[in-house]
Amino acid sequence: MKMLDDKHKSSLQRGMSNKLPLAKRVQILSMLCEGSSMRSISRVADVSINTVSALLVDAGKACIEHHDRTVRGVSSKRVQCDEIWAFCYAKQKNVLTAKSAPEEAGDVWTWTALDADSKLIVSYLVGGRDAGYAAEFMGDVASRLANRVQMTTDGHKAYLDAVEDAFGADIDYAQLIKLYGDAPGPAGRYSPAECTGIKKTRIAGNPDKAHVSTSYVERQNLTMRMSMRRFTRLTNAFSKKAENHAHMVALYTTWYNFVRQHKTLRCSPAMVAGLSTTLWSMEDVVALIDAQADSPKKRGPYKPRQAALATST
């Protein structure tokens, strides 16, 4: 039998995912956002892993478009930014010896900007951790805010020029730098070094030191690790393709902003931020996929390292 080319196979898989019953698609997407692996979803939902992958791609594309269009004009007082690490195909130190490693193999960083009051993820970017990505990320954050804000980041040097280029003097910006003691010995090598103190440094404007914090965005990082299996440490549940990694981040962001009820807020972050009047269900995400089915792609989910100065299994 003649083998199908990749383009034909991809189209066939997308067609199969679109023909799934609504309840089945809701089940698969819900499990993806609740920390299940793609293979476990395949077994529980009784579908092929290619169908799960195809539905993830469709959902990612729809959620990228929805976030880009909807999360605009956000009125915020305080924004916290951070980066969270994961890897694609192989850890960076193992890329050179990995067999058939793709070009995007290695460390993958997800940048997030969180509104401290509504807990809304204002912006996200998947890629590297260099100055090019920092500039792209901060430019996107600035384009989504409706007013001057106080911003806190960690001490990553790439933020300094990126924030100045994106906001100019129209921001109150400070960095929170954590001070650590000695790294744990071999017996505790999986534990982080003990934080012995913090240093708050004013960078621009007049930030209120009482609100110089990254606690909320770091707590969101934990939710991200718990909700996406490919972010889990010390397991074999890592991403094999960078684009699929980015599609999952896009799906997660829409789920976190619009579908998941925040326990403290008792509603979704999007409702608090005034971007939605109701708490979404996963059926609403499926509706986004159906509406996006024939629409042209506007923005890629993952920006390769070699193009860092261009735009944002």
N, C-alpha and C positions, 0 to 999 in steps of 0.2 A: 504494500500500500504506500502511496506517495506521502511523504512527510509534509505536514502543514508548515508554512513559513511562520515566523514569529508574529507578524502583523495579522495574519489570518487567524492564528490561534488566539491572539489577544482579543480580536473582535468576537470570536466565537465564545470565549469565556465571559466577556461582558454581556453578550446576549443571553447566556445561561443565567447570569446573576440577576438580570432584569426580569427574567421569567419566573424567578422564585416567588412564592406567595409572600404577601406583605408580612405575615407573622414570622415567616422564616427569616426574612431580611432583618426584621426588628430583632429577632433573637441573635443573629450573627453579629450585628452592629453593637448590640448591648453587651455581648460577651467580649467583644474586642475592647470595649471601654471599661470592662470590669476585671481586666488583668488576665484573661484567658489567652493561651497561645493559639496560633492559627490551626495547628494540628489537633488540639483538643476540641476546638470549635468544629472542625471538620468531622470528628467522631461523634460529638454530642448532637450536632445539627443534621448529621447524616448527609453531608454534601462533600464534594471533592475539595481538596485544599486549593485547587485552582479557582473554584467558584468563590471561596472565601477571599482569596487574593484579588480577584476581579471586582468583587463588591467593595473591598477596601479602597481600591483605586478610584472607583466611581464615587464613593463617599468622600474621599479626600479631595477630589477635584471640585465637587459640589460645595464642600465646606470651605475650601480656599476662596472660591468666588463669593460665597455668602459673607464670610468674615471681611473680605476686602470691601464689599459693598455696604455692609451694615454697621460695622464697628467704626463709625466716623463721628466727628464732632463730640467726642466724649468729654463731659465736664468732670474734671478731677481736681483734687487738691494735692494729693500725694501719690507719686508713682514710684514703685520699687522695681529694680531690674536685676536680673541674674542670668547665669548660664548653667545649663545642666549637661553633664557628659554622658555619652553612650558611644557605641562603636558599630561600624558596619563591616560585616564579613570577618574581620579580624582586628584585634587590638593593634594600635599603631606600631608597637614594638615587634609584632609578628607579621606585619604586612609583607616584608621582603622575602620571608621564607614560606608564606602561604601559597598554596597551589591555585593557579588560575584566579588570583585576586583581581577584582575589577578596579578600575581607575579610582573610584570613590571609596575604596576600602580604607579603614582606619578610624581614627577618632571622629565622632560627629557631635557637634555641640548644638543645643537648642537654646536660643536666646528668648527670654520672656520679659514683658513689661506688665506689671500688675498694678491696678488701681487699689490702693490700700483700704479704701472705704467700701467699695462695692465688690471687691475681690475679682473684678473683671480682668481677663487677660486682654489687654489693649492691643498688643502686638507680639508676634513671635517670628523667629527666623531659624531655619535649620541649615547648618553648614559648618564652617571652620570657626576659629576663635581669634582671628587676626584683625588688623585695623580695618580692612576692607569690609568685613562682615559687621564690625561695630558701627561703621559709618552708614551702611545700608540699613541696619536695624534702627539706629537712632533717627535716621531720616524718616523711616516709616512711623515710628512712635510719634514724632512731632506732627506728622501729617494727620494723625487721628485725634489729636487733642484740641479742645475748643478754647483753652485758656492757659494762662501761666500756671505752672505747677512746681511743687517741690519734688525733686528727684533724688533718690538714694541708689547708689550702686556699690559693688564691692571695689576693691582696690585695683582691679584690672586696668592697666595703663591705656589700653586701646579706647576706653571710654572717654578719656580726657579730651582729645581732639574731636571725637565723634559727637559728643554732646555740644561742644562749642560750635561745630560746623552746622549742626541741626537746629539749635535753639538760639545761638548767638548770646545776647545778654538777657534774653527773655526767659530766664529760668533761675530757680533757687536750687542749687545743686551741691550735694555733699557726698563724700565717699565714707563708707564704714569699713574699716580695715580690722580684721580679726588677728589677734596675736596668739600664737600657738607655742606650747612647750615642746619638749623633745618628743620625737615620734616614738610610738610604742615599740617594745622589743618583739622578737620573733613570736613569742607566745600570743601577742595581741596584734599581729600584723594586719588584721582586717578591721581594726578599730582606728578611727581617726585620732590624730594627736589632740591632746587636751587644749581647749581654748582658755588661755590665761588672762585675756582681757581684750578690749576693743579700743579703737582709735577713730574718732569722728573728725573728719577734715573738711572744712568749707572750701569749695572749689569756685563757685560763682553765686552771685546774688546774696540773699540773706536767708538761708535755710534755718528753720527752727530746730535746734539740736535735740529737742525732746522727741521729734518725729524723724530723726535720722536713723533709719532702721531698714533691714532687709528681712525681717522675721516673716512677714506675710508671703513674700515671694519664695522664700526658702521652704515654708510650709506647703506652698503650692507645688514645689519641686517634689516633695514627698508624695503628694497626691498623684502627680504625674508618674512617678516610679511605680506606685501601687496600681495604677489604672492601665498601664501599658506594659505588657509582658516583656517587650523588647528592651525596656529600660531596666529590668531587674538585674541586680549585680550578682556575680558569682554563680551564674547559671549558663546553660547553652541557649537561652532564649534571646538571641541577639538578631539584629536586622541583617538580612543578606543583600538587600538592595537599598541604597540611600533614598531613592524616590519613594519606595514603599514606607520607609521610616518617616519621611516627611508627610506622606498621605495620612499615616496614623496620627501624627501630631496635629494635623489639620482637623481630623475627625474628633480627636480628643478635645481640642480647643472649643469647637462648637458644642460638644456634649457638656463640657465644663461650664461654659458661659450661659448656655440656654436650656439644657436638659437637666442637669444635676442640681438637686436642691441643696444649697449650702446649709449645713446644720445650724450655724449661728445666725445667718440671715433669714432662714426659714423660707427662702425663695431662691431663684437663680440670680447670679451676678448681673445678668443682662436686664433683669427686672429692676434691680436696684439702680442700675446705671441709666434706666429709662430707654433701653433699646428694645424692650419687649414688654407687653402688657400681661402676658400669660406664661406659665411654666410649660415649656415644650415637653413633648414626648419623643421617643425615638421614631415614631411614625412621621413626625414633622421633618426629621432628617432624611427619611426615605423620600418624602415629598420633594425635598431639595434635589435629591439624586434624579428623580423622574423629571423635574423641571429643567435640570441641567443636561439631560441626556443628549440633546442635539445642539447645545450651545458651544461656540468656539472657546478654546482654552485661552485665558487672558494672562495667567501668571503661573510660572512653574513653581512647584513646591520645594525644590531643592536647588541651590545654586552651587555648582561644582567649584572646587577650590581654585582651579586655575582662572576662574572668571570672577574672583572675589571682589574686584573693583567695579564690576558691572552691577546688575540687579540681584534684589532678593529673588524574612518572610517569616 
